[in-house]
């Protein structure tokens, strides 16, 4: 699965993390309290790590409910192309699931 991070600042919590996904749907993030929703981003071609190695996705990532599929069917989720981001105004982001068209894709997320 993915690595999940929590950063605590001055009495309030800022939750953010990175989740690795493949062709099987998984929960985007754990239960966490948000006030305005969550930002979800799929890294693209311009994204690099500290060693200047590319970390961008090569496939699409779809966001939806627990039935999400990586296609444009009735259960197909909202597609995120590499480099795209979306703000989802949801109270409980743990209800969001992701699935990708290729293995080893990642999404970055931050609770608002």
N, C-alpha and C positions, 0 to 999 in steps of 0.2 A: 504494500500500500504506500502511503505517503508519509512525509514528515510533517508534523504539526507543531507550530511555535506559538508561544504566548509571551507577550511583553507587557509588564506591568509598570505603569507610570503614575506618580503622584496621586495615589488613592483610587484611580480609575484603571480599568483594564482595556488594553488595545489588543485585540486578537487578530493574528494574521498567520498565514502558513502557506505551504506548498503541498499539493497533493498530486501524486503520480497516478495515472490512469491508463488502462488498456482497453480492450474490446469487451470487457465485462463491466456493467454499471456498478459504481461504488458511491458511497455517501461523499459529498464534497468536503464537509468539515464536521467536527463534533458539535454537540450541543453547546451553544454559546449565546449570550445575551447581546442582541443588537438593538439599536434605537432607530436606525434609519434603513437598515438592510445590509447588503454585502456587495463589495466590488469583486468581480471575478475577471481574471486576465489570463489569456493564453499567450505565452512568450512567442515571439516571432524571429525572423531571420537576423535582425539587428541585435538581439539579446545575446550577451556573452557572460561567462563567469569571470572570476578574479584572474584567471590565467588567459583571458581573451579567447577562450574556446567557445564555440557556438552552443547555446542551450535551447534554442528555439524549437518549437514543435514542427513536425513535418506533415501532420495530419490534422483533421478537424476534431474538436471536442464539442460534444453536445451536452446541454444542461436541461434537466427536466425533473419529473418526479421519479419514484422508484421503478417505474416501467420504462424509463427512457431508453431509446434505441438510437443508434448512430446513423440515422437516415431521415428521409422526408415523409415517413409514413404517419399514421395517426398517433403513434407513440413517440415519434421522432422529436427530439428536443430542439432547443434553440442552438443553432450552430455558432461556434466561435472559431473563426479562422486564426491561424498564427498571427499574433500581433494585436488581436482584438481584445477589447475589454467591455464589460457591461456592469451596470449597477442594477441590482435586483432588490426592490423595496419589500423585503420579507421579514417578518418578525422572528421566524425560526429557520435559519439557514440550514439546520441539520436535516430538513426535509428535502433539500436539493441533492440530486444525484447527477453524476457525470459519466460519460462513456466516450470513447474515442474510436476513430476509424483505423488507428494503428496502435501498436503497443508502445509503452514507455513515453507517453505524452504527459505534460505537466500543466497544472493551472496554479496560479498564485491567487490568494484571496485575502481580503481584509474586511472585518466587521466594522460597520459604521455606527 
